[in-house]
Amino acid sequence: MKKNLLLSILLIFLMVMNGVLLYMTVKEPDRKPRPPRDFIFKELNFTEEQRMEFQEVNAEHHRKMRTIDERTRELKELLFSNLGSDDFSNQELDSITSTLGNLSQEREKEIFSFFNKLERMCDTEQKRKLKRIVRGALRPHGPKGGPPPPHR
């Protein structure tokens, strides 16, 4: 009897939680975080001409980043699909990890290039605001000093 009561309470709880989640989904189904470009438009107070130029630069940037991310994912899948394989040599490991390092470098260069192009689009006041935004994005988030070291 107690087992049935516990299961009934659990079932009711789960039904209520599903109802709450369904309500939240139906109430605001399209509520998504605003894309970074909206933030940039607002913070830098772009003109219509700057917005159009930014959209072109942003589209190209995203295309390049997607290509880098896809290649990185493919290499990581190849790398980890060989876990425990006796046929996988250290030379193959070095080759894949070296290529991953190069892709990481390419990724960082593309991000720098994107912000460099963005900065060139800005007037003096917008450049000052952009530098403040970038500095804020580079600061570590969370507790000061980061997480504590692991226990040994």
N, C-alpha and C positions, 0 to 999 in steps of 0.2 A: 504494500500500500504506500509506504514512504517513497519507494522508488518511483511509483507512478506519479505521486505528488511532485516530486523533484523534477521529473521529466515534463510534467504539465507546466510548472512554473518556468522552466527553461524555454519551452516552446512559446509561451506567452511573451516572455522577454524578447525572444528572437523576432517574433511577429511584430512587436511594437518597434523594435529597432529597424526592421525592414520598412515599416510604415514611415518612420522618421526620415530615413534615407530617401525613400520614394518621394516624400513631400519636398525635401530639399532639392531633389533633381527636377521635379516638375515646376517648382516655384521659380527657380532661376537656372534653367537648363543651359543657357548660353553664357553664363558667367565664367569667364576664363581670365587668367592674368593678362593684362594688356601687354602687347608686344613691346620690346625695348624701343622700337622706332617711335612709338607714341610718346614714350618718356623723353626721348631725345628731342622730338618736335616741340614738346611742351617746355622742357627745360631751356632749350637753346632759342626758343621763339623763332623758328625757321620761317623764312618767307616761302611763298609758293614755289618760286624758282629753286630755292635750296631744297625744299621737300622733294621736288622732282629729281634733282641731281642726287640727293641722298638715296632715293628709292633705286636708282640705277646702280649706284655704288654698293648698296646693301644687297641687291639681288645677285650681283657678281660675287660678292663676299660669301654669301650663303651657298652659292653654287660651288665655290672652291672649298669651303669648309665641309660641305657634304661629301665631296669627292675624297678629301683627306680622311674623314671619319669612316667612310665605307671601306677604304683601303686598310685603315687601321683595324677595323673590325674583322675583315677577312684574314689579315695576318695573325691576329690574336686567336681566331678560330682555328687556323692552321697550326699555330703553336700549341694550343692546348688540346687539340685533337691527337697530338702525338705524345701525350702523357703516358708514361709506362711503355712506350714503344722502344724495342731494342734496335730498330732500324734507324732511329732518329739520332743523327750524329751531333757532336758539339759544333761542328762547322755549320750545319743547318741551323742550329740554335743561334749561333753568333750572327749568321746572315739575317735571320728573321728579326732578332732583337735590334740589330744595327739599323735595319730598314725602319723598324718602329721608331727608333730614336730620330732618324732622319725625318720621318713624318711628323713627329712631335716638333722638331725644329721648324719644319715648313708651316705647321699650324701656328706657331708663335709668330713667325714672320708675317703670315697672312693677317693675323689679328693686329699686329703693329701697322701694317700697310693700310688696313681698313681705317684705323683711327687717324693715321697720318693724312689720308685722303679726306676724312671727315674734318680734320682740323683746318685743312687748306680751304674748305668751303666756308668756313666761319669768318665773321668779322671779329674785331678785337675783343669786344665784350663776350661774344659767344665762345671765343677761344679760351678766355679766362674761366668761363663756366664749364667748358668741356674738360679742362685740366683738373678742375675741382672734382668733377664726376669721375674721371679716370682714377685720380688719387684715392677717392673713396672706394672705388671698386677693387683697387689693389690691396687695400688694408684687410688684414685677416678679420673675419667675422667671428663672433662668439666671445667667450671669456678671454680676458687679457692674458697673453702668454700661451694660449692654446691648451690642449688637454694635458693632463698629468702624464708622466712617463709610466710605461707598463710596470706592473709589480714583478719582481723576480724572486 
